[in-house]
Amino acid sequence: MLIRGESLTIDDLYAVAAGGEPVELDAAQLKMVSETCDRLQQWGEEGHPIYGVTTGFGEMVFMRIPARFETKLQENLLRTHAAGGGALFTDEVVRAIQVSRLNCLTKGYSGIGSDALRLMAELLNRGIHPLVPEQGSLGASGDLAPLSHLALPLIAAGQVRYRGQIRPASEVLSEEGLEPVRLGYKDGLALINGTSGMTGVAAVALVKARRLLRLALWASAAFVQVMQGSTRAFEARGHALKNHRGQNAIAQVITDLLAGSHLTREHEDVMRLISEEGADNGEVMPVKEYLQNAYTLRCIPQILGPVLDSMAYCRRLVEEELNSANDNPLIFESPETIFHGGHFHGQYVAMASDFLNISITEIGVLAERQLNRILDPHLNKAYPAFLALGDEGLFSGLQGSQYLATSIASENLDLAAPASIKSIPSNGQNQDVVSMGLIAARKSLRLLDNVNTIVSVLVAACYQAATITGIQQFSPAVRGLLELLATKTPGYRDDEGIASDFLSTVRETLLDSRVDALLPPLDIEHGGTV
């Protein structure tokens, strides 16, 4: 993967973070990086007033720092701000953050030396992953704590995970024949003063959210067939009048997934059944058939369409940030033209992550209600209560499994509350409005895990129903995944297994990347199918 400071997509980043694709630094951009660094080193030696070069940091900006403390100032910054806590980010997420920071610094306006970027790339390519705690970032002045932990191995400090073992970075660098970096003017500040933590996490979350939405669409199509729903609510002619691109795309995806089903009903058939119940005798009278389905069946495009459009919007914001110069100050052609600003402020990514979190939560809201409609014997009389494969009452079926989905749906309502508005001042009132962007992005990962569980319980219920109706009754586009599940586990019977084992098997099967080919294609960038 060529890193050149621009044109990097979330999928490019994910290919490196999760797929292990190696990175290569663009030679022309490295030349620019070196030239900018050389200018800055000269200005530092000459004593020009430059933040983080000849001054202290944050609220200590009023302190002038002599040139002889060039390296000590930068190393002290890394050591003091590597104060994160909590659980550690996974190697996948750490790699995403590394790619994000590399791309920012490769733009050539940070003043960092090219040797630091080369070493960062080497750590990525050799699978040497710094230990980075999740907590500690306010998301303005950048992700200082996590990026400090990320940077420590460059000076042979801190710890790394290498070949499955946690070891001192100094040992691993020595073993690999890698020379630590001597930090020059602003090198330490350039490494940590940016939004790359939250941006890397948000990029990973967006890739995973797209996959979750594809799974939710498959589950919705299976649900419509389980409930013998009408296809009229998905017709393109009606949706074209609503204008929203995401809604129209979702309606088309559902239509494609339902094609060839023996379980769905055409609207004309529903009308005929109602008419056959009795002629109009001029009296008010009930009919057995419902002319319209409930919202969980009928409003899938209107509910998941906004999710698709929101994801497209969030992707644009995150990719713009991913390809931005997001640290401070930015180095131009002379000391007088240096840009002292606030590009490290993560409000864009914070708000994008909050929007994404609402979208992920909404996927779970729909899936949990769809699950309820399948299992509730008062709403679904075509199947045994709670899909019990045995004597109802003696057998409880998926009754207990529903509690898992419902409890998570409730938990998600707290997680979906926005972090981007919860600013608390810090740093002697210097950082008086902060974004909390990394908190928002971290919540995305938790919500993704939670909603994947909810959707997997819905899929388990659809599969359980399919064992009753027969998998061959379902549409070809839905049948493939049902047939795969049938090779992994039979339908759940109370006296033949434990519910958590059944659910775990379904969830693990759904998370396997080999299932991707059985899910509908979806393009969150352009709001439609690929």
N, C-alpha and C positions, 0 to 999 in steps of 0.2 A: 504494500500500500504506500503510494507516494504521498509524503507529507510536505505540503508547500504553502500552508497558511490560508488556503482558500479551496472552495469546491468540495469540501469533505462533507459527506452525508452521514446520517445516523446509521445507515446500513454499512457504510465503509467502516465507521468506528466499531460497529458490532462485529464485523468480520475479523477485526484485530482482537477485540476484547474477548469474544466468545469462541471465534473460530481459529485463533492463533495465527492469523496471517501476519507475516513479518512486515515491518515498516522500513521505508527508505526515505531519507531526507533529501529534498530537492537541492541540487548543487548551487543553482543560481540564488536561491533564497538563503542558503548558508553563507554565501559571499556577502549578501546584504546584511545578514546577522553580524558577521565579523566586522564589516565596515562601520556599522552603527556602534558596535561594542568598542572599537578602537577610538572613535570620536568621544564616546562617553568616558573612557579611561583617561583620555587626555584632559577633559574638562574636570574630572575628579582630581587629578594631580594639580591642576591650576587653581582649585579651590572655589569654583563657581557654585553659587547657592543652588543646589539641586536636591529635591526631596529624596531621602533614602540613600543619597550618595555622600553628601556632606552635611546631612542633618540626621537627627534622631527620627524615630518612627511615631506615627500617630500623634497623640497629644504632646509628644516630646519633640515635635518638629522644630521648636524654637532653640534646640540645642545644636550648636555647630560642632561637627566631628572632624578632627584633623585628618589629613590624608594618610598618616601612618597607621590608622585603624581601618584601612580599606577592607581587609579580609575579616578582621575580628568583628566589625560591625555587622557584616552579612551573616557570618556563622552564628553570632549571638542571636540574631533574629530567628534563624531556623530552630535553634535549640530552645529558645524561650517560647516560641509559638507552637512547637510540637507538644501541645498540651491537650490533645484530644482524649476522649474517653468513650466508654461503652463498647459494644460489640465491634468486631473488625469487619470492614468491607470484604466481600469475597474477592478472590483474585480477578474474576471477570470484571467486577466493578472498578477495581484498582487499575486494571489495564485500560478501561474506558477513560478514566480520569487522566492517565498518563498520555493517551492519544490526544485528548482534548487540550492538555497543557502544551504538548509538543506543537500542535497545530497553531496555537496562539502565538507562541514564542518564535515560531519559524517565519511569521510575518515580517520580522525584522525591525520592529519599533520598540522593543523592550530594553535593549542595551545589554542583553545577556551574551556571554561568550558562546561560541559554537561548540566548544569542547563539552559544555554541559548538555547541550542538545544531543550530541553524539552519544554520550554516556547514557542519557535517558533512553535513547533508541536501542542501545545495546542491552540494557536491562529488560526492555520489552521483548526483544527478539530472543533473548536467552532464557526467558521465563523467570526472571529474578524479580519478585514482587514485593515492594515495600509493605510493611504492616501499617494500615491506615485505619484508625478508629473512626466510627461513624459520627460521633458527637463532637461538637466544639466550634462549629462555624455559625457566624451570624449572617453570612451571605452578603456582607458589605464590608469593604476593604477586602473583598473576595473571600474565598474559603481558606482562611489563613491556617487554621489548625490542621485540617486534612492535607493541604498542600505542603505544609511543613514536614509532616511525617513522610509524605511522598518524596520530598527532596533530600531528606537526611542521608540516604544511602549514597548520594552523589558526593558527599564529603566523608564517606566511610563511617557514618554514624547511624544509629537506629538499628532496626531489625528488618529482615526480609524473610519471605517464604520461598524456599528454593528446593525443587524436587520433593515437595511434600513436607519439608522440615523447616522449622523456624530457627534462624541462626543470625548472629551478628553480621551486619552488612560488611564490616571490615574484613571478616573471614572469607566471605563469599567473593568479594571483589578481588582479594589477594589470590584466592584459589583459581579464579577465572582469568587472572592476568589483566585486570582492569584497573586503571589508575584513577583514584578519586580526583575530583575537581578542586582547584584552588579558586575560591570565590573572589572575583574582582568587584569593582564598584557596581552596585545595584544588582548583582547576580542573585543574591538571596531574595531580595525583594521581588525581582522579576519571577522567580520560581513560585512564589506563594501569593502574590497580590493579584488575583484574578478569579474568575467564575468557573474555572475548569472542573472543580469538584461537582458542583450542582449540575453543570452542563453534561459531564460524562454520565452521571447517574440518570439524568432526564433522558438522554439519548438511548440508553439501555432500556429504560422504562417504556419509551415510545415504541421501540421495536417489539418488545414483549406485549405491549397493549394491542398492537395491530394483530398479533397472533391470537390473543385472547378474543378480540372482536370476531375474528374469523370462526373461532370455535363456538362463540355465542350464536353466530348466525346459523351454523350447522345445527346447533341445539334447538334454536327457534324453529327451524324447518322440520326437524324431527318432532318437536312438540306439536306443531300444527297438524301433523299427520296422526300422531297419537290421539289427539282430540278430534280428529275428523273435521277439521276446520274448512271453511270456504276459502277459495283462492281469489275471490273477487277483490278483496282488500289490497291486493298486491299488483293489480293491473296498471300498466304504464300510463294508459290514457288518463286515469284519474290523478295519478301522482304528478304528471306533467303540469297540472294546474296549480300545484303548491310551490313550484319554483326551486325549492331547496335541492341542491345537487346531491348532498348526502342521502336525503330521504329517497330520491329517485334511484340512486345507486343501490341502496339497501333493498328497495322493493324489487329491483331487477334480480339481485342475488337470491332473494327468497323465491322468486318465481322460477329461477333456474334450478334451485334446489328441490322444488316441489314437482318439477316436470316428471311425468311418468308414474306418479303415485297412484295406488289403488285405494288410498284411504281418504284423501281430500275430496271435497265436494264442490261442484260448480254452483254458482248462485242460482242458475236456472233450476237446478235440481231441488234446491232448498225451497224455492218459490212453488214448485210443483207439489212438494210434500205438504206444504202449508195449505195449498188449495185443495188437496185431496182429503184433508182432515174434515172437511165439511163445507158445504156451500154457505155463502153469506145469507143468513136468515134475518138480517136486520137487528140482531141482538149482539151485545157485547159478549164475547166468548173467548176462552183461552185456547191456545194451540200448543201442540207439543214442541214443534220446531221453532228455533230462534232465527229470525231473519238476519240478525247481525250477531257476530261473535263478540265475546268480551275483549277488553283492550289488550290483554296479554297475547291474544291471537291476531286481532285486527290492526293494532297500532304499532307493530314491530318497526315498520319504516319510520314512523313519526318519533319513536323512542330512540332507536339506534342510529337513525340518520343524523341527528345532532351530535351524537358521539363521534361518528365518522368525520363530520365537518370540524368538530372541535379538535380532533386528533390532527387533522391537516393543518389547522391554525397553529397548534402547539409545535408541530414539526417545523413549520416555517420559522417560528421564533427561536427554537433551540438550534436549528442549523445556522441561522444568522449569528447567534452567539458563538457557536462552535467555530465559526470562521472569522471571528472578530479579534481585534486587539483589545483585550479586556483587562489590562493592568495599568498602573500609574507610577510615575509619569511616563509619557510616551516621548521617544527621542526623535527629534527632527534634525535640521541641518546646523543649528547653532544653539548655544546655551539659552539664548533669549527666546528661541521659538519652541522650547520644550513645552509640551502640553501637560500641565498639572490639572488633572480633572478627576473624574470618578467613574471611569469605565469598569472598575471592579465591582460596582453595585449590581447586584443580581436580580433586580426587580423583574426584568423580562422573564428570566427562567423561573423565578419564584411564582409568578402569576401563571405562566404556561403550565407549570407542574400542578398548581391548584386547579386549573381548568381540566387538566388531564385526570386529576384525582376525582373530580366530580363525574367525569365521563366513565371512568373505571367503575365507580360506585354505582352509576346508573345501569351498567351492564349487569351488575349483581342484583340490583333492585328488580329488574325485569326477570332475571333467571329464577330468583327466589319465588316470585309470584307465579311464574309458569310452573315451577315445581309444585307449589301448593295446589294449583288447579288440577294437576294430574292426580295428586294423592288424595285430595279431599273427597270423601265418598258422597258429600252433598252436592259437589260441583261436577263430579265425573262418575256417572252411574254405569258407564260402559265397561268398567274394570272393577276388580275386587277392591275393597277398601284398602288404601295405602299399598296397592299392588301386591298384596299378600299372595304368595304361591302356596296355598293351603287353606285350611278352614279359617275363615275370618273370625277374629277374636282369639282363637287359639294361636293363630299366626298373625303377627303384627306387620310383616313386610317391611316397608321402608319408613314406617312411622318414626322410628328413632333417628333415622338418617336425616329427616327433614329438620330436626332440631339443630343439627350441625349447620345447615345452610342458613336457617333463620337467625341463629345466634351470631353468625359471622356478618350477616346483613345488618344487624343492629350495631355491631362493633364498627362497621365501615362508616356509619353515619358520623361517628366522632372523628375518624381518620380523614374524612372528606372535608372537615372544617378547614378553611383557608389558613395557611401559615404566613402568607405574604403580607397580611395586614397586622400581624402580631409583633410589631417592632418594639424593642426595648433598648433604650440608649445604653452605650457602653464606652469604654476607652476615654474616660474623663470628658464625656459629652462630645468628643470628636465624632464618633460614630453615633450620631443622634437619631438617624432614621436608617434602619437596616432591613434587609429583605427576607431573612430566614429562608433563603432559597434552597439550601441543602436539606433543611427539615422537610420542606414541601416535596422535594425530589425523593427523599428517603421514604416518605409516606407512599409515594407511587409504587415503590417496590413491595411494600407490605400489602397495599391494596391489591396489587396484581396477584400475589400469592393467595390472598383471601378470596378474591372473586374467581380465580381458577378453581378453588375448592367448591364454591357455590355452583359454578357451571358444571363441574364434574359430577356433583350430586344430581343435577338436572339430567345430564346425559345418562347417568346410571338409571334414573327413573324411566327415561325414554327407552333404554335398552331393556329394562325389566318389562315394560309394556310390549315391546317388540317380541319378547319371548312368548307372550300370550297371543298376540295377533298374527305373528309370523313375520320374520324379517323380509320375506319376499314381497310383502304388501307395500313396503316403503319404496320411495323413489330411488332410482339408481344412484343419484348423487348423495343420498343419505345412507343407502344400504351398505356401502363399502366399509364405513367405520363401524356400523353395527355388526357386520360379519367379522371384522377384526376383533371386536370385543368378545364375540362368541368363541373365538379361539383362545381367549385369555381366561374367561370365567363363565360359568353357567349363570342363569338368573338366580337371584338370591332367594334361598329358602331358610326359614328360621332354624330348622333342625339340622341343617347341613353346613353351617358356617357362621362366622361372626361378621356382623355388618361392616365393621371398620375394615376388615380384610377385603371384603367385596368393594367397598368404596375406594380403598387404597389401590387396588388393582386397576380399577377404572381410571383413577386420577393419574397414575403412573403411565398407563397406556396413552392417555390423552396428551401428556407432556412430552412424549417421545417425538423427536423431530421427524421420524418416519411417518407420523400421522399428517404432517403438513400437506402431503400430496392428496389427502382425502378431504381437505378443508377448502372452502371456496376462496378463490383469489380475491385480493382486496388491495387497493392502492390508496393509502392514507394521504399521499401528497396531492393527488388530483381528484380525490373524492369519488372513487369508482372502482370497477373491476379492472384487472390487468389484462 
